[in-house]
Amino acid sequence: MNRRNNSITENNESGLLPYPIILAANKGEAEAMKVVVLHYGSYMTSLSMRKLRDEQGSTYWGIDEDTRERLRAKLMQSILAFKI
């Protein structure tokens, strides 16, 4: 994966990923998979927000790391299983 493809996806987080990156990720290329996961990172983080409690019993909004990791794993599985 070259620097140009990384800058395309970093600057266009809300848009679609370029098809060659999806193809490369589907074939198991680690750098392409990293680009895909980074592209959807903020979305997965927002889906992972939950009301949590600290040691004193106070409630706050935070990221449920288990949920975020499950979403990340499911995304990666779906990319690898995608039939092109």
Stockholm file with secondary structure:
# STOCKHOLM 1.0

chainA/1-84         MNRRNNSITENNESGLLPYPIILAANKGEAEAMKVVVLHYGSYMTSLSMRKLRDEQGSTYWGIDEDTRERLRAKLMQSILAFKI
#=GR chainA/1-84 SS CCHHHHHHHHHTTTSCCCHHHHHHHHTTCHHHHHHHHHHTHHHHHHHTEEEEECTTCCEEEEECHHHHHHHHHHHHHHHHHCCC
#=GC SS_cons        CCHHHHHHHHHTTTSCCCHHHHHHHHTTCHHHHHHHHHHTHHHHHHHTEEEEECTTCCEEEEECHHHHHHHHHHHHHHHHHCCC
//
